[in-house]
Amino acid sequence: MRLAKIRTKGIDLKFLITLGLLLVFGLFVLSSASFVAGQKKFGDSQYYLREQFLKGMIIGIVGFLIFSRIPLEFLRKYSFIFLILSIGLTMMVFLPQVGLSHSGSTRWLNFGSFTFQPSELLKLSFLIYLASWFESRQRDLNSFNAGLLPFLIITGIIALLLLMQPSFGTFAVIALSAATVYFVAGGRIMHIISIGFIGLVLFFVFVFLKPYGAERLQVFLNSQKDVSGAAFQINQALMSIGSGGVKGIGINQSLSSAYLPESIGDSIFAVLAEKLGLFGVSVSLLLYVLFAIFSCQIALKSVNSFSKFLAAGITSWILIQSFINIAAISGLIPLTGMPLPFMSYGSSGLVMVMIGTGIIANISRHTI
């Protein structure tokens, strides 16, 4: 059944309200986490909040509105072109003229005052391509040569690009969300276990080849080994989480988080826990859980395989990235440097998440 012939309806209201609450709560948390950093670096306590609102939120809302109305058939038809373009942009980060490096990683494109992280686009375009590809090859998914092998090849190409940057966290998000789509599409359990084994091997190769990867693993295994050096961030984060208690110390107060590296980036969950305590943490987790429930309901009610796979993929991307961020900053897994969706500072990530949720909203308009 062609998507264009399906009768449309309004966007799922529960999903829309949850998304709005996540955005408002995210801006509130960022405002509390960034006012000290903004004052110190720019003499403006609202600098990061304003930048996030103008370059991330406004553009993201526009992207949401566009992709909540764009014909889903258009995304399916041109999915391969979107993937090739995003891979090309990701390769451009290695060009000295436009590639921008930070903290030992080359992940950004720099066009004057405009910077962009193409791997954020790659997350979405790869999921759109997989949804289209799996829809056309559902009968071949259980075959190694026609199903699993091509899937591993394209995933391997993307893995190579991301590990060269290096960005193992981004690769982990893409690989796990891709495996989720593969599973939803009907892939064999043994194939998925094989994918997990390959991912584990790649992780240890990454640790072996990249000194800072080995360093992060050592910190995870023994966070007290180098408290003032490599283990400083995780120890400071755990102190921030622990000092928040039940109610938190208050949004305008800072204890451990005042010295926390990347307090507005991948460490923002620790700042949230310190300032708002268990109450704030519970609210944030509840919003993510509700987002998961309503998004999965939309996927289950999708009228065709493409919409179902795409909604499942986008949902898993956002949830997996959220889990990795929260688990890493809580000391449950090694630090990855992944931002927390809807809350961490970064316009590229927020815009792409908004476009992704716009597609889910679009799919909700065509559910049974």
One Martini backbone bead per residue (centre of mass of N, CA, C, O) as a GRO file, in nm:
protein
  368
    1MET     BB    1   0.094   0.037   0.025
    2ARG     BB    2   0.064   0.359  -0.032
    3LEU     BB    3   0.111   0.643   0.149
    4ALA     BB    4  -0.051   0.855  -0.031
    5LYS     BB    5  -0.340   0.677   0.010
    6ILE     BB    6  -0.352   0.751   0.301
    7ARG     BB    7  -0.528   0.846   0.559
    8THR     BB    8  -0.511   1.122   0.750
    9LYS     BB    9  -0.409   1.267   1.066
   10GLY     BB   10  -0.327   1.348   1.361
   11ILE     BB   11  -0.109   1.393   1.591
   12ASP     BB   12   0.002   1.243   1.853
   13LEU     BB   13  -0.063   1.380   2.158
   14LYS     BB   14   0.116   1.229   2.363
   15PHE     BB   15   0.378   1.265   2.208
   16LEU     BB   16   0.375   1.577   2.188
   17ILE     BB   17   0.375   1.640   2.492
   18THR     BB   18   0.632   1.488   2.567
   19LEU     BB   19   0.819   1.646   2.382
   20GLY     BB   20   0.765   1.925   2.507
   21LEU     BB   21   0.867   1.851   2.792
   22LEU     BB   22   1.155   1.778   2.710
   23LEU     BB   23   1.233   2.056   2.597
   24VAL     BB   24   1.177   2.228   2.848
   25PHE     BB   25   1.349   2.066   3.048
   26GLY     BB   26   1.615   2.091   2.889
   27LEU     BB   27   1.639   2.403   2.909
   28PHE     BB   28   1.636   2.415   3.215
   29VAL     BB   29   1.892   2.246   3.263
   30LEU     BB   30   2.087   2.414   3.087
   31SER     BB   31   2.056   2.678   3.240
   32SER     BB   32   2.171   2.564   3.510
   33ALA     BB   33   2.449   2.446   3.381
   34SER     BB   34   2.552   2.732   3.211
   35PHE     BB   35   2.585   3.005   3.372
   36VAL     BB   36   2.882   2.984   3.463
   37ALA     BB   37   3.020   2.927   3.190
   38GLY     BB   38   2.913   3.180   3.045
   39GLN     BB   39   3.039   3.391   3.237
   40LYS     BB   40   3.339   3.304   3.209
   41LYS     BB   41   3.364   3.303   2.881
   42PHE     BB   42   3.135   3.560   2.798
   43GLY     BB   43   2.976   3.732   3.020
   44ASP     BB   44   2.714   3.523   2.984
   45SER     BB   45   2.479   3.327   3.141
   46GLN     BB   46   2.285   3.293   2.857
   47TYR     BB   47   2.442   3.192   2.609
   48TYR     BB   48   2.378   2.883   2.574
   49LEU     BB   49   2.073   2.909   2.578
   50ARG     BB   50   2.046   3.096   2.333
   51GLU     BB   51   2.191   2.915   2.127
   52GLN     BB   52   2.003   2.671   2.160
   53PHE     BB   53   1.743   2.817   2.078
   54LEU     BB   54   1.828   2.945   1.799
   55LYS     BB   55   2.004   2.687   1.666
   56GLY     BB   56   1.820   2.445   1.776
   57MET     BB   57   1.517   2.491   1.838
   58ILE     BB   58   1.414   2.652   1.595
   59ILE     BB   59   1.526   2.467   1.373
   60GLY     BB   60   1.400   2.209   1.488
   61ILE     BB   61   1.102   2.293   1.459
   62VAL     BB   62   1.111   2.327   1.157
   63GLY     BB   63   1.197   2.035   1.101
   64PHE     BB   64   0.955   1.905   1.233
   65LEU     BB   65   0.732   2.030   1.053
   66ILE     BB   66   0.835   1.924   0.784
   67PHE     BB   67   0.863   1.605   0.871
   68SER     BB   68   0.550   1.587   0.954
   69ARG     BB   69   0.466   1.635   0.621
   70ILE     BB   70   0.635   1.472   0.463
   71PRO     BB   71   0.653   1.237   0.244
   72LEU     BB   72   0.737   0.911   0.307
   73GLU     BB   73   0.798   0.829   0.014
   74PHE     BB   74   1.039   1.021  -0.020
   75LEU     BB   75   1.228   0.884   0.185
   76ARG     BB   76   1.227   0.606   0.051
   77LYS     BB   77   1.321   0.681  -0.241
   78TYR     BB   78   1.590   0.868  -0.117
   79SER     BB   79   1.768   0.706   0.092
   80PHE     BB   80   2.039   0.656  -0.056
   81ILE     BB   81   2.112   0.952  -0.105
   82PHE     BB   82   2.119   1.038   0.190
   83LEU     BB   83   2.349   0.845   0.270
   84ILE     BB   84   2.570   0.943   0.077
   85LEU     BB   85   2.574   1.237   0.174
   86SER     BB   86   2.646   1.174   0.474
   87ILE     BB   87   2.909   1.027   0.414
   88GLY     BB   88   3.047   1.262   0.267
   89LEU     BB   89   3.038   1.458   0.511
   90THR     BB   90   3.198   1.274   0.703
   91MET     BB   91   3.461   1.273   0.524
   92MET     BB   92   3.518   1.592   0.542
   93VAL     BB   93   3.656   1.602   0.831
   94PHE     BB   94   3.951   1.523   0.694
   95LEU     BB   95   3.964   1.803   0.593
   96PRO     BB   96   4.161   2.077   0.663
   97GLN     BB   97   3.963   2.311   0.571
   98VAL     BB   98   3.687   2.190   0.746
   99GLY     BB   99   3.801   2.041   0.969
  100LEU     BB  100   3.726   1.983   1.323
  101SER     BB  101   3.902   1.986   1.628
  102HIS     BB  102   3.842   1.810   1.955
  103SER     BB  103   3.990   1.640   2.193
  104GLY     BB  104   4.117   1.442   1.952
  105SER     BB  105   3.872   1.502   1.755
  106THR     BB  106   3.716   1.453   1.418
  107ARG     BB  107   3.363   1.580   1.381
  108TRP     BB  108   3.372   1.860   1.227
  109LEU     BB  109   3.231   2.129   1.048
  110ASN     BB  110   3.380   2.436   0.911
  111PHE     BB  111   3.182   2.748   0.834
  112GLY     BB  112   3.297   2.956   1.013
  113SER     BB  113   3.028   3.018   1.225
  114PHE     BB  114   2.963   2.725   1.117
  115THR     BB  115   2.879   2.417   1.278
  116PHE     BB  116   2.903   2.055   1.206
  117GLN     BB  117   2.774   1.715   1.274
  118PRO     BB  118   2.744   1.459   1.047
  119SER     BB  119   2.681   1.208   1.231
  120GLU     BB  120   2.391   1.297   1.296
  121LEU     BB  121   2.285   1.251   1.007
  122LEU     BB  122   2.374   0.953   0.980
  123LYS     BB  123   2.181   0.827   1.179
  124LEU     BB  124   1.921   0.888   1.013
  125SER     BB  125   1.989   0.796   0.719
  126PHE     BB  126   2.046   0.499   0.792
  127LEU     BB  127   1.758   0.434   0.897
  128ILE     BB  128   1.608   0.498   0.637
  129TYR     BB  129   1.757   0.293   0.463
  130LEU     BB  130   1.694   0.037   0.628
  131ALA     BB  131   1.387   0.051   0.610
  132SER     BB  132   1.384   0.022   0.300
  133TRP     BB  133   1.562  -0.233   0.267
  134PHE     BB  134   1.402  -0.430   0.455
  135GLU     BB  135   1.136  -0.412   0.304
  136SER     BB  136   1.263  -0.539   0.027
  137ARG     BB  137   1.417  -0.795   0.224
  138GLN     BB  138   1.252  -0.986   0.418
  139ARG     BB  139   1.309  -1.273   0.280
  140ASP     BB  140   1.646  -1.231   0.319
  141LEU     BB  141   1.729  -1.199   0.625
  142ASN     BB  142   1.798  -1.519   0.684
  143SER     BB  143   2.024  -1.463   0.495
  144PHE     BB  144   2.355  -1.423   0.467
  145ASN     BB  145   2.413  -1.311   0.172
  146ALA     BB  146   2.131  -1.128   0.143
  147GLY     BB  147   2.130  -1.005   0.447
  148LEU     BB  148   2.374  -0.985   0.656
  149LEU     BB  149   2.621  -0.906   0.483
  150PRO     BB  150   2.528  -0.628   0.369
  151PHE     BB  151   2.480  -0.509   0.650
  152LEU     BB  152   2.779  -0.534   0.747
  153ILE     BB  153   2.914  -0.366   0.527
  154ILE     BB  154   2.773  -0.089   0.572
  155THR     BB  155   2.841  -0.078   0.875
  156GLY     BB  156   3.152  -0.096   0.838
  157ILE     BB  157   3.191   0.169   0.687
  158ILE     BB  158   3.083   0.347   0.915
  159ALA     BB  159   3.275   0.249   1.134
  160LEU     BB  160   3.537   0.348   1.004
  161LEU     BB  161   3.470   0.651   1.003
  162LEU     BB  162   3.421   0.678   1.316
  163LEU     BB  163   3.698   0.550   1.421
  164MET     BB  164   3.878   0.772   1.280
  165GLN     BB  165   3.808   1.034   1.445
  166PRO     BB  166   3.701   0.937   1.705
  167SER     BB  167   3.355   0.754   1.755
  168PHE     BB  168   3.231   0.512   1.941
  169GLY     BB  169   2.959   0.615   2.046
  170THR     BB  170   2.826   0.663   1.771
  171PHE     BB  171   2.860   0.374   1.670
  172ALA     BB  172   2.695   0.238   1.893
  173VAL     BB  173   2.427   0.372   1.824
  174ILE     BB  174   2.407   0.282   1.529
  175ALA     BB  175   2.441  -0.026   1.571
  176LEU     BB  176   2.204  -0.072   1.775
  177SER     BB  177   1.976   0.053   1.602
  178ALA     BB  178   2.022  -0.132   1.359
  179ALA     BB  179   1.971  -0.399   1.512
  180THR     BB  180   1.681  -0.329   1.586
  181VAL     BB  181   1.572  -0.320   1.298
  182TYR     BB  182   1.656  -0.606   1.223
  183PHE     BB  183   1.474  -0.739   1.435
  184VAL     BB  184   1.198  -0.614   1.352
  185ALA     BB  185   1.225  -0.732   1.049
  186GLY     BB  186   1.333  -1.055   1.119
  187GLY     BB  187   1.588  -1.129   1.233
  188ARG     BB  188   1.807  -1.340   1.347
  189ILE     BB  189   1.934  -1.412   1.651
  190MET     BB  190   2.215  -1.518   1.563
  191HIS     BB  191   2.286  -1.266   1.403
  192ILE     BB  192   2.272  -1.067   1.641
  193ILE     BB  193   2.492  -1.206   1.807
  194SER     BB  194   2.711  -1.163   1.592
  195ILE     BB  195   2.701  -0.857   1.599
  196GLY     BB  196   2.781  -0.831   1.897
  197PHE     BB  197   3.058  -0.966   1.868
  198ILE     BB  198   3.175  -0.766   1.664
  199GLY     BB  199   3.143  -0.518   1.847
  200LEU     BB  200   3.335  -0.622   2.068
  201VAL     BB  201   3.585  -0.640   1.892
  202LEU     BB  202   3.590  -0.340   1.810
  203PHE     BB  203   3.629  -0.233   2.092
  204PHE     BB  204   3.914  -0.366   2.141
  205VAL     BB  205   4.047  -0.237   1.899
  206PHE     BB  206   4.004   0.052   1.989
  207VAL     BB  207   4.159   0.026   2.258
  208PHE     BB  208   4.431  -0.059   2.123
  209LEU     BB  209   4.466   0.194   1.913
  210LYS     BB  210   4.352   0.389   2.146
  211PRO     BB  211   4.471   0.529   2.423
  212TYR     BB  212   4.204   0.664   2.538
  213GLY     BB  213   4.043   0.401   2.538
  214ALA     BB  214   4.216   0.252   2.748
  215GLU     BB  215   4.187   0.468   2.966
  216ARG     BB  216   3.877   0.442   3.004
  217LEU     BB  217   3.879   0.146   3.088
  218GLN     BB  218   4.059   0.180   3.338
  219VAL     BB  219   3.872   0.377   3.483
  220PHE     BB  220   3.631   0.186   3.501
  221LEU     BB  221   3.786  -0.038   3.668
  222ASN     BB  222   3.957   0.225   3.814
  223SER     BB  223   3.860   0.532   3.950
  224GLN     BB  224   4.125   0.560   4.170
  225LYS     BB  225   4.396   0.581   4.003
  226ASP     BB  226   4.325   0.894   3.858
  227VAL     BB  227   4.166   1.146   3.998
  228SER     BB  228   4.331   1.408   3.864
  229GLY     BB  229   4.288   1.285   3.576
  230ALA     BB  230   4.129   1.055   3.399
  231ALA     BB  231   3.915   1.030   3.664
  232PHE     BB  232   3.786   1.309   3.717
  233GLN     BB  233   3.504   1.312   3.580
  234ILE     BB  234   3.371   1.064   3.719
  235ASN     BB  235   3.416   1.158   4.012
  236GLN     BB  236   3.269   1.429   3.985
  237ALA     BB  237   2.999   1.309   3.894
  238LEU     BB  238   2.945   1.131   4.145
  239MET     BB  239   2.946   1.367   4.343
  240SER     BB  240   2.708   1.517   4.217
  241ILE     BB  241   2.497   1.295   4.244
  242GLY     BB  242   2.530   1.253   4.558
  243SER     BB  243   2.474   1.566   4.648
  244GLY     BB  244   2.159   1.588   4.570
  245GLY     BB  245   1.975   1.379   4.658
  246VAL     BB  246   1.637   1.433   4.662
  247LYS     BB  247   1.611   1.768   4.602
  248GLY     BB  248   1.863   1.917   4.598
  249ILE     BB  249   2.050   2.235   4.589
  250GLY     BB  250   1.974   2.395   4.338
  251ILE     BB  251   1.983   2.580   4.043
  252ASN     BB  252   2.193   2.819   4.176
  253GLN     BB  253   2.379   2.582   4.260
  254SER     BB  254   2.729   2.476   4.345
  255LEU     BB  255   2.966   2.217   4.366
  256SER     BB  256   3.094   1.981   4.188
  257SER     BB  257   2.987   2.099   3.905
  258ALA     BB  258   3.190   2.344   3.889
  259TYR     BB  259   3.430   2.104   3.810
  260LEU     BB  260   3.288   1.983   3.560
  261PRO     BB  261   3.335   1.836   3.282
  262GLU     BB  262   3.109   1.887   3.049
  263SER     BB  263   2.839   2.016   3.187
  264ILE     BB  264   2.680   2.071   2.890
  265GLY     BB  265   2.716   1.781   2.797
  266ASP     BB  266   2.786   1.461   2.900
  267SER     BB  267   2.742   1.582   3.221
  268ILE     BB  268   2.441   1.689   3.269
  269PHE     BB  269   2.318   1.469   3.454
  270ALA     BB  270   2.486   1.540   3.706
  271VAL     BB  271   2.372   1.825   3.735
  272LEU     BB  272   2.080   1.743   3.767
  273ALA     BB  273   2.123   1.570   4.025
  274GLU     BB  274   2.234   1.800   4.204
  275LYS     BB  275   2.006   2.026   4.167
  276LEU     BB  276   1.733   1.808   4.168
  277GLY     BB  277   1.779   1.527   4.223
  278LEU     BB  278   1.573   1.261   4.238
  279PHE     BB  279   1.338   1.417   4.121
  280GLY     BB  280   1.470   1.506   3.850
  281VAL     BB  281   1.552   1.225   3.756
  282SER     BB  282   1.264   1.105   3.752
  283VAL     BB  283   1.146   1.298   3.544
  284SER     BB  284   1.338   1.233   3.311
  285LEU     BB  285   1.286   0.925   3.300
  286LEU     BB  286   0.981   0.944   3.253
  287LEU     BB  287   0.996   1.092   2.981
  288TYR     BB  288   1.152   0.868   2.834
  289VAL     BB  289   0.945   0.644   2.880
  290LEU     BB  290   0.707   0.783   2.740
  291PHE     BB  291   0.845   0.812   2.471
  292ALA     BB  292   0.878   0.509   2.425
  293ILE     BB  293   0.582   0.421   2.439
  294PHE     BB  294   0.458   0.610   2.218
  295SER     BB  295   0.654   0.531   1.989
  296CYS     BB  296   0.589   0.224   1.989
  297GLN     BB  297   0.291   0.255   1.927
  298ILE     BB  298   0.336   0.380   1.651
  299ALA     BB  299   0.494   0.145   1.528
  300LEU     BB  300   0.269  -0.078   1.573
  301LYS     BB  301   0.049   0.110   1.396
  302SER     BB  302   0.165   0.079   1.138
  303VAL     BB  303   0.084   0.030   0.789
  304ASN     BB  304   0.396  -0.036   0.739
  305SER     BB  305   0.720  -0.135   0.733
  306PHE     BB  306   0.872   0.128   0.698
  307SER     BB  307   0.743   0.282   0.936
  308LYS     BB  308   0.810   0.078   1.155
  309PHE     BB  309   1.121   0.074   1.124
  310LEU     BB  310   1.167   0.379   1.156
  311ALA     BB  311   1.039   0.427   1.434
  312ALA     BB  312   1.217   0.218   1.580
  313GLY     BB  313   1.492   0.344   1.509
  314ILE     BB  314   1.457   0.630   1.630
  315THR     BB  315   1.385   0.541   1.913
  316SER     BB  316   1.645   0.378   1.969
  317TRP     BB  317   1.846   0.602   1.930
  318ILE     BB  318   1.752   0.791   2.163
  319LEU     BB  319   1.757   0.575   2.394
  320ILE     BB  320   2.047   0.471   2.367
  321GLN     BB  321   2.186   0.743   2.405
  322SER     BB  322   2.067   0.797   2.683
  323PHE     BB  323   2.178   0.546   2.824
  324ILE     BB  324   2.478   0.591   2.771
  325ASN     BB  325   2.502   0.858   2.916
  326ILE     BB  326   2.391   0.775   3.199
  327ALA     BB  327   2.576   0.528   3.245
  328ALA     BB  328   2.851   0.672   3.218
  329ILE     BB  329   2.804   0.906   3.439
  330SER     BB  330   2.741   0.658   3.659
  331GLY     BB  331   2.963   0.411   3.607
  332LEU     BB  332   2.852   0.155   3.421
  333ILE     BB  333   3.026   0.274   3.189
  334PRO     BB  334   3.224   0.395   2.981
  335LEU     BB  335   3.321   0.673   2.861
  336THR     BB  336   3.197   0.853   2.547
  337GLY     BB  337   3.075   1.159   2.486
  338MET     BB  338   2.770   1.155   2.495
  339PRO     BB  339   2.492   1.310   2.447
  340LEU     BB  340   2.186   1.431   2.578
  341PRO     BB  341   1.889   1.420   2.473
  342PHE     BB  342   1.745   1.755   2.495
  343MET     BB  343   1.999   1.873   2.697
  344SER     BB  344   2.244   1.902   2.556
  345TYR     BB  345   2.476   2.084   2.413
  346GLY     BB  346   2.377   2.116   2.066
  347SER     BB  347   2.250   2.175   1.758
  348SER     BB  348   2.284   1.923   1.583
  349GLY     BB  349   2.148   1.718   1.772
  350LEU     BB  350   1.873   1.863   1.810
  351VAL     BB  351   1.785   1.885   1.516
  352MET     BB  352   1.790   1.576   1.450
  353VAL     BB  353   1.592   1.491   1.671
  354MET     BB  354   1.357   1.665   1.564
  355ILE     BB  355   1.340   1.529   1.290
  356GLY     BB  356   1.291   1.245   1.396
  357THR     BB  357   1.027   1.320   1.553
  358GLY     BB  358   0.881   1.421   1.301
  359ILE     BB  359   0.861   1.140   1.171
  360ILE     BB  360   0.697   1.009   1.392
  361ALA     BB  361   0.462   1.205   1.369
  362ASN     BB  362   0.400   1.131   1.078
  363ILE     BB  363   0.337   0.831   1.132
  364SER     BB  364   0.095   0.890   1.329
  365ARG     BB  365  -0.088   0.992   1.078
  366HIS     BB  366  -0.070   0.661   0.957
  367THR     BB  367  -0.230   0.500   1.151
  368ILE     BB  368  -0.464   0.241   1.261
   0.00000   0.00000   0.00000
